[in-house]
Amino acid sequence: MSPILNAQGLTKSFGATPLFREISFTVSDTDRIGLIGPNGAGKSTLLKVLAGEEDADAGDVAVRKRAHIGYVEQESNFTPGITVRKVLEAALIRAKVPEAEHEGRLRETSGKTGFPALDAEAATLSGGWRKRLAIAEAVVTHPDVLLLDEPTNHLDLAGIAWLEGLLKDADFACVMVSHDRYFLENVATEIVELNRVYAEGLLRVNGTYSKFIEGKQAYLEAQSKLQDALKNRVKTEVEWLRRGPKARATKAKARIDNAHELIGQLKEVNARVQTATAGIDFSATDRQTKRLVELEDVSVVLGDRKIVEGLNFLITSGMRVGLVGPNGSGKTTLLRLLTGELEPSAGTIKRASSLKIVYFSQTRELDEGVTLRRALAPDSDSVVYQGRVVHVASYATKFLFTSEQLNQPVERLSGGERARVLIAKLMLEPADLLLLDEPTNDLDIETLEILEESLLEYSGALVLVTHDRYMLDRVSTVVLGLDGRGGAETFADYSQWEQWRGVAVEEAIAPGATGKAVASVSAPAPAGKKKLSYLEAREFAGIEEAVEGAEMRLQSARDLVADPAVAVDAARLTAALSEMEAAQEESDRLYARWAELTEKAG
């Protein structure tokens, strides 16, 4: 199968900072490639180079003859006054699609993307619908390859599910930059991580995201063994060099050259495998009060929109609430109610005395003109962190900032770096209640995992708004779901809310017709710590089925041993007994693992 896109030897730098060097990247028919990597690795830049929007410093990108490339940027903005139809028609004209095909393409794309009407003004759409329109603008041209940069940003959970279905059923290849692990698991058939820790600048693994984690672990283990082997060889050569060999001899000169080459290789491997991680550690106060915030029959009406109606909800110490709902359902409004910034239209909100609330807003407001130093420490060159005075340079290092960046203005920081600055500022404020509104936007997967661990260790109460389903499942102990029509229910986890919402939508279309019932949870689940890693969570999801399979295998082996025809045949009996023993061991192992994962999940 010939590639549609074939990039060889790509190198790109910004000033003196190299993003990637001499990497190769191919995209073939039906590929669904998830492109991941740490913040600053150059993922968005690589996508622009592949799309022809930007030139590489070196290397070539070859595109198959007559192939069409679609590209969707991170931010989706449209000219005021232009309708959805005009946006799509302009895309068809740019792609030189015959006018006779326009109406058919528009109807097809409207159906795929869910736009109820094409006469709406594009610029006035919500962030989620503008993202859908940007994807529709690319899809309507029937691309051979679709390049998507953070396509799940601004989409609500229903929008992400829609995008997953669109891409899985698509007849075009796609490359998706994303940090949404469930999205990658559900859609990608191949994962590429762009990262300087790899000898070739990237690691490419066929399979799902969980398969990639296994492949990455194997690669890093191999690198560790290579590092150890090089250390031993370099130690031997250095000891030989110290004995002062005569370089005039041909063999001695060759060995001296080889020793220096080995030392160079070891330095290169050391530089690649030594990576830093952000240190995130939220602090709670020493408050003993259990009841922090109590909402009694709370209703909120903004204009003619009913946000919530008759909401009764109690937040207690140690509770971790996942707040979910469609875009515009009132999640941020509810957070503003908790902070006291907004008063309810009806009902009462009781807060514990001297309650300390720390709020991470999705607007991420930072003073663009100040330096990173002043953003972290406005009044001096030190901060007070967990009761200790820490120099701002040391504190910045904890969040992967270099000393050179301290004097740079905040406006030059990337989205992921700005998110780290805000998290760093939040960590300086001990809280009884931590409110996080979309904290995962722009964070790479490694930082997301560190953030999750920190939230699991945090002993205060937490309300988390995020579209990252894996983080919701891992962190939250109860889910509060808003339906966008004023209704709210509590659930044990995200999947139960998703099922309820599906039924609610069907009931709204045809009341009473579904015959389905989903019991909501009247009390939150115990605030146990879910310590399952991503791979463990995937294993846990399928272990019950694996146990059933092992039991069937064991029963089949027992039936074979009990077969009279087998009992009188020594060779067959020996094989059957061996199979029964192996099946028993596998069954015992799976039961033990099941119990271990169940206990760990809390």
Residue pairs with C-beta under 8 A, 6 or more apart in sequence:
1 28
1 29
2 28
2 64
3 26
3 27
3 28
3 62
3 64
4 27
4 28
4 29
4 63
4 64
4 67
4 144
4 145
4 173
5 25
5 26
5 27
5 50
5 61
5 62
5 63
5 64
5 67
5 69
5 145
6 26
6 61
6 62
7 23
7 24
7 25
7 26
7 49
7 50
7 59
7 60
7 61
7 62
8 24
8 59
8 60
8 62
9 22
9 23
9 24
9 58
9 59
9 60
10 20
10 22
10 23
10 24
10 25
10 46
10 49
10 56
10 58
10 59
10 61
11 18
11 20
11 21
11 22
11 23
11 56
11 57
11 58
11 59
12 18
12 19
12 20
12 42
12 45
12 46
12 49
12 56
12 57
13 19
13 57
19 40
19 41
19 42
19 45
19 46
20 41
20 42
20 45
20 46
20 194
20 196
20 201
20 202
21 201
22 58
22 59
22 201
23 46
23 59
23 194
23 200
23 201
23 202
24 200
25 46
25 50
25 192
25 202
27 33
27 50
27 145
27 173
27 175
28 173
29 144
29 173
30 173
31 173
31 174
31 175
31 189
31 190
32 167
32 168
32 173
32 174
32 176
32 187
32 188
32 189
32 190
33 173
33 174
33 175
33 176
33 188
33 189
33 190
33 191
33 192
34 176
34 178
34 184
34 187
34 188
34 190
34 191
34 192
34 209
34 212
35 43
35 46
35 47
35 175
35 176
35 177
35 178
35 192
35 194
36 43
36 177
36 178
36 179
36 184
36 191
36 192
36 193
36 194
36 444
36 445
37 43
37 193
37 194
37 195
37 202
37 444
38 195
38 444
38 446
38 447
39 414
39 415
39 416
39 417
39 442
39 443
39 444
39 447
40 414
40 416
40 417
41 194
41 195
41 196
41 444
42 194
43 149
43 177
43 194
44 74
44 149
44 177
45 54
46 194
47 71
47 147
47 149
47 175
47 177
48 54
48 71
49 55
49 56
49 61
50 61
50 69
50 147
50 175
51 69
51 71
51 147
52 61
52 63
52 69
53 71
63 69
64 144
67 144
67 145
68 95
68 141
68 142
68 143
68 144
68 145
69 143
69 144
69 145
69 147
70 138
70 139
70 141
70 143
70 145
70 146
70 147
70 172
71 138
71 146
71 147
71 149
72 134
72 135
72 137
72 138
72 146
72 147
72 148
72 149
72 151
73 134
73 149
74 149
74 150
74 153
76 127
76 130
76 131
76 133
76 134
76 154
77 123
77 130
78 87
78 122
78 123
78 125
78 130
78 133
79 122
79 123
80 121
80 123
81 121
81 123
82 121
82 122
82 123
83 118
83 119
83 120
83 121
83 122
84 115
84 117
84 118
84 119
84 120
84 122
84 125
84 133
84 136
85 106
85 118
85 119
86 122
87 122
87 133
87 137
88 105
88 106
88 109
88 118
88 136
88 137
88 140
89 102
89 106
91 137
91 138
91 140
91 141
92 101
92 102
92 105
92 140
92 141
94 141
95 141
97 105
97 141
97 142
105 140
105 142
106 118
106 140
108 140
109 136
109 139
109 140
110 118
110 136
112 136
112 139
112 166
113 132
113 133
113 135
113 136
113 139
113 162
113 166
114 132
114 162
115 129
115 132
115 133
115 136
122 130
122 133
125 133
126 327
126 328
127 154
127 327
128 154
128 155
128 156
128 159
128 327
130 154
131 151
131 153
131 154
131 155
131 159
132 155
132 159
132 162
135 148
135 151
135 163
135 166
138 146
139 146
139 166
142 172
143 172
144 172
144 173
145 172
145 173
145 174
145 175
146 170
146 172
146 173
146 174
146 175
147 174
147 175
148 174
148 175
148 176
148 177
148 178
149 177
150 177
150 178
150 179
151 163
151 176
151 178
152 159
152 160
152 163
152 178
152 180
152 183
152 467
153 441
154 327
155 162
155 163
155 327
155 467
156 325
156 326
156 327
156 467
157 324
157 326
157 467
157 469
157 498
158 326
158 501
159 327
160 180
160 183
160 467
160 469
163 183
164 183
164 186
164 187
167 174
167 176
167 187
168 186
168 187
176 183
176 184
176 187
176 188
178 184
179 440
179 443
179 444
179 445
179 448
179 468
180 467
180 468
180 469
180 470
181 209
181 445
181 448
181 468
181 470
181 534
182 468
182 469
182 470
184 191
184 208
184 209
185 208
185 209
185 210
185 538
188 208
188 209
189 206
189 207
189 208
190 204
190 205
190 206
190 207
191 204
191 205
191 207
191 208
191 209
191 211
191 212
192 202
192 203
192 204
192 205
193 202
193 203
193 212
193 216
194 201
194 202
195 201
195 202
195 203
196 272
197 220
197 223
197 272
197 273
197 275
198 219
198 272
199 272
203 215
203 216
203 219
205 211
205 212
205 215
205 216
207 215
209 534
210 534
210 535
210 538
213 534
213 535
214 535
220 273
223 269
223 272
223 273
224 273
226 269
227 266
227 269
227 270
227 273
230 262
230 265
230 266
230 269
231 266
233 262
234 259
234 262
234 263
234 266
237 255
237 258
237 259
237 262
237 263
238 259
238 263
240 255
240 259
241 256
241 259
245 252
245 255
245 256
246 252
247 253
247 256
276 400
277 400
277 446
277 447
277 450
278 398
278 399
278 400
278 420
278 446
278 447
278 450
279 398
279 399
279 450
280 423
280 427
280 447
280 450
280 451
280 453
280 454
281 386
281 427
281 454
281 457
282 426
282 427
282 431
282 434
282 454
282 455
282 458
282 460
283 386
283 427
283 429
283 430
283 431
284 430
284 431
284 432
284 458
284 459
284 460
285 356
285 430
285 431
285 432
285 460
287 317
287 352
287 356
287 432
287 460
289 317
289 352
290 316
290 317
291 314
291 316
291 352
292 315
292 316
292 317
292 351
292 352
292 355
292 432
292 433
292 461
293 314
293 315
293 338
293 349
293 350
293 351
293 352
293 355
293 433
294 313
294 314
294 315
294 349
294 350
295 311
295 312
295 313
295 314
295 337
295 344
295 347
295 348
295 349
296 312
296 347
296 348
296 349
296 350
297 310
297 311
297 312
297 346
297 347
297 348
298 308
298 310
298 311
298 312
298 313
298 337
298 344
298 346
298 347
298 348
298 349
299 306
299 308
299 309
299 310
299 311
299 344
299 345
299 346
299 347
299 486
300 306
300 307
300 308
300 330
300 333
300 334
300 337
300 342
300 344
300 345
301 307
301 345
302 333
306 485
306 486
307 329
307 330
307 333
307 334
307 482
307 486
308 330
308 333
308 334
308 482
308 486
308 487
308 488
309 486
309 487
310 347
311 347
311 488
313 480
313 488
313 490
315 321
315 338
315 433
315 461
315 463
316 461
317 432
317 459
317 460
317 461
318 459
318 460
318 461
318 527
319 461
319 462
319 477
319 478
319 524
319 527
320 455
320 461
320 462
320 464
320 475
320 476
320 477
320 478
320 527
321 461
321 462
321 463
321 464
321 476
321 477
321 478
321 479
321 480
321 524
322 464
322 466
322 472
322 475
322 476
322 478
322 479
322 480
322 494
323 331
323 334
323 335
323 463
323 464
323 465
323 479
323 480
323 482
324 331
324 465
324 472
324 479
324 480
324 481
324 482
324 494
324 497
325 331
325 481
325 482
325 483
325 484
326 482
326 483
326 484
328 484
329 482
329 483
329 484
330 482
330 484
331 437
331 465
331 482
332 362
332 437
332 465
333 342
334 482
335 359
335 435
335 437
335 463
335 465
336 342
337 343
337 344
337 349
338 349
338 357
338 433
338 435
338 463
339 357
339 359
339 435
340 349
340 351
352 432
355 432
355 433
356 429
356 430
356 431
356 432
356 433
357 431
357 432
357 433
357 434
357 435
358 426
358 429
358 431
358 433
358 434
358 435
359 435
359 437
360 422
360 423
360 426
360 434
360 435
360 436
360 437
360 439
361 437
362 437
362 438
362 441
362 465
364 418
364 419
364 422
366 375
366 410
366 418
366 421
366 422
367 374
367 375
367 410
368 409
368 410
368 411
369 409
369 410
369 411
370 378
370 409
370 410
371 406
371 407
371 408
371 409
371 410
372 396
372 401
372 405
372 406
372 407
372 408
372 409
372 410
372 413
372 421
373 381
373 392
373 396
373 406
373 407
375 410
375 421
375 425
376 383
376 392
376 395
376 396
376 421
376 424
376 425
377 383
377 392
377 395
380 392
381 391
381 392
381 393
382 389
382 390
382 391
382 392
383 389
383 390
383 392
383 395
383 428
384 390
384 428
385 395
385 427
385 428
392 406
393 403
393 406
395 424
396 402
396 403
396 405
396 406
396 424
397 403
398 424
399 420
399 421
399 423
399 424
400 420
401 417
401 420
405 413
410 418
410 421
413 421
414 442
415 441
415 442
416 442
416 443
416 444
416 447
418 442
419 439
419 441
419 442
419 443
420 443
420 447
423 439
423 451
426 434
431 460
432 460
432 461
433 460
433 461
433 462
433 463
434 458
434 460
434 461
434 462
434 463
435 462
435 463
436 462
436 463
436 464
436 465
436 466
437 465
438 465
438 466
438 467
439 451
439 464
439 466
440 448
440 451
440 466
440 467
440 468
440 471
443 451
448 468
448 471
449 534
451 471
452 471
452 474
452 475
455 462
455 464
455 475
456 474
456 475
456 529
456 530
456 531
457 529
462 475
464 471
464 472
464 475
464 476
466 472
469 494
470 534
470 537
472 479
472 493
472 494
473 493
473 494
473 495
473 530
473 537
474 530
474 532
474 537
475 530
476 493
476 494
477 524
477 525
477 526
477 527
477 528
477 530
478 490
478 491
478 492
478 521
478 524
478 525
479 490
479 491
479 492
479 493
479 494
479 496
479 497
480 488
480 489
480 490
480 491
481 488
481 489
481 490
481 491
481 497
481 500
481 501
482 488
483 489
483 501
483 504
487 504
489 497
489 500
489 520
490 520
490 521
490 522
490 523
490 524
491 497
491 500
491 520
491 521
492 521
492 525
496 518
496 520
496 521
499 518
500 518
500 520
503 514
503 516
503 517
503 518
506 513
506 514
506 516
507 513
507 514
526 602
528 601
528 602
529 602
530 601
530 602
531 600
531 601
531 602
532 540
532 597
532 600
532 601
536 597
536 600
539 593
539 597
540 597
540 598
540 601
543 590
543 593
543 594
543 597
544 594
546 590
547 587
547 590
547 591
547 594
550 583
550 586
550 587
550 590
551 587
553 583
553 586
553 587
554 580
554 583
554 584
554 586
554 587
556 583
557 576
557 579
557 580
557 583
558 580
560 566
560 576
560 579
560 580
561 567
561 573
561 576
561 577
561 580
563 576
565 572
566 572
566 573
566 576
567 573
